[in-house]
Amino acid sequence: MIQVNPVPAFKDNYIWLIGHTDSRQVAIVDPGDARPMLDALQGQSLTPCAILLTHHHRDHVGGVTELLRHFDIPVYGPAHEPVPALTHPLREGDRVALPDIGLTLSVLDVPGHTRGAIAYYGHGCLFCGDTLFTAGCGYLFEGTPPQMYHSLSKLAALAPETQVYCGHEYTLDNLSFARVVEPRNADISARITEATRLRARNLPTVPALLALELRTNPFLRCHTPVVIAAAESHARRPLSTPAEVFGVVRRWKDDLDSV
């Protein structure tokens, strides 16, 4: 059975360890900082067999070089981004097979947060970096709203029982904005209560079921009448496509974040 465990890093990052119940080997997803990862590997008597990267930002790749000083392992990552020590450049349609831990993941192109971001999907798990967050999505540092909307739509079409493993603990902040967009959404209110309970115990709110994201994440709901109406009210004009709605909702949150 595949197991996934978080290693907290920096203020709110998660580095993910993917392993198997019958193995002491693990794959490492987005090691932005080597020190907590080395401590976790030693403390749990684990050996890494690969590094998987979703995009080039420092808080996701900054620990790669140091880890490679300790372990001679392959580095998988986006073909179109400058990630360190890349040995296996990946594009949509590629697959990552790690037989030592019984892991096979499909690769999806998800530009938007960065131009060449990728996600990994398999075994009921989605490792999406900073593209899709729990109850939110990443900033558009390099991509466009239509690109990000297309990428999120691609992820939204995966199986509803998929567990979403994103790169940061942003759930409560994202839910606060979700409630602004949909103040009468009972699922958002219930999710805020549960996320608050988890964080009070210093427990992660990640992963989350994609089915829950589809009910509570405004960036996955830009086709719904209530989010369309909220976006049009905020923009004070009609909006013709879900991608246009997404662009308004993304800028809306950007403006609130900058206050």
Secondary structure, 3 states (H helix, E strand, C coil): CEEEEEEEECCCEEEEEEEECCCCEEEEECCCCHHHHHHHHHHCCCEEEEEECCCCCHHHHCCHHHHHHHCCCCEEEECCCCCCCCCEEECCCCEEEEHHHCEEEEEEECCCCCCCCEEEEECCEEEEECCEECCEECCCCCCCHHHHHHHHHHHHCCCCCCEEEECECCHHHHHHHHHHHCCCCHHHHHHHHHHHHHHHCCCCCCCEEHHHHHHHCHHHCCCCHHHHHHHHHHHCCCCCCHHHHHHHHHHHHHHHHCC
